[in-house]
């Protein structure tokens, strides 16, 4: 047990408390910066938005006969806020990644997150009702987890480590994992070792989620 802590704490965050006897760390990791920046903070969409505005302003000024010097100066006034906005979003993605750590043990999935106020959420494997794996084009992937009592999961508090737009039944999510397929296999094995009927099989697809779920025994999720 002590060896497990030393092995993982040397690279990632220290666990909030020593693991109970008999519980071991299976995997620990972080979301990728690129995945958070593109899909949680939408840097690509912001860049496209400012690009369209810039093209429209250049065309509008040029078609009205504005001198080339004034056209360039007008464009610079738009480029500056565009770079600032993208830089802020990139900085936020870096901070959220730095503050995040996911840990899979033989008994639970543990989320550590929070930039200003560090927080921890524990989800016992026995409370996971379904899981899914989605692989994105950049090779990273997301693993949302359905829990038996989704009302105890705060969408705003857990963002961006939560499945998008699932407001009525929020699903905590291991997001932007660079090795999502490997993590999914480890999670599937861990869930398969739980007392029946809590066993979830995970499958991967490049274009869609494949979800299989079962009914859990107990309607509660432990959060700390």
WOPE-V154134 format. One record per backbone hydrogen bond with DSSP energy under -0.5 kcal/mol. CO is the residue of the C=O (numbers start at 1). NH is the residue of the N-H. If there is no record, write none. Layout:
BEGIN
<<CO/NH> <CO/NH>>
END
This chain:
BEGIN
<<1/5> <2/6> <3/7> <4/8> <5/9> <6/10> <8/11> <8/12> <20/23> <24/106> <27/104> <29/102> <30/178> <32/36> <33/37> <34/38> <35/39> <35/40> <36/40> <36/41> <37/43> <42/46> <43/47> <44/48> <45/49> <46/50> <47/51> <48/52> <49/53> <50/54> <51/55> <52/56> <53/57> <54/58> <55/59> <56/60> <57/61> <58/62> <59/63> <60/64> <61/66> <62/65> <67/71> <68/72> <69/73> <70/74> <71/75> <72/76> <73/77> <74/78> <75/78> <75/79> <76/80> <77/81> <78/82> <79/83> <80/84> <81/85> <82/86> <83/87> <84/88> <85/89> <86/90> <87/91> <88/92> <89/93> <90/94> <91/95> <92/96> <93/97> <94/98> <95/99> <96/100> <97/100> <101/112> <102/29> <103/105> <103/110> <104/26> <104/27> <107/125> <108/105> <109/123> <110/103> <110/112> <111/121> <112/101> <113/119> <119/113> <120/224> <121/111> <122/124> <123/109> <124/127> <125/128> <126/217> <127/129> <127/148> <129/214> <130/146> <131/212> <133/210> <134/142> <136/139> <140/136> <141/177> <142/134> <143/174> <144/132> <144/146> <145/172> <146/129> <146/130> <147/150> <149/152> <150/153> <152/154> <153/155> <154/158> <155/159> <158/161> <160/162> <161/173> <163/166> <165/167> <167/170> <171/163> <172/145> <173/175> <174/143> <176/32> <177/141> <177/180> <179/183> <180/184> <181/185> <182/186> <183/187> <184/188> <185/189> <186/190> <187/191> <188/192> <189/193> <191/194> <195/198> <197/199> <203/133> <203/210> <205/135> <209/211> <210/133> <210/203> <212/131> <218/220> <222/122>>
END
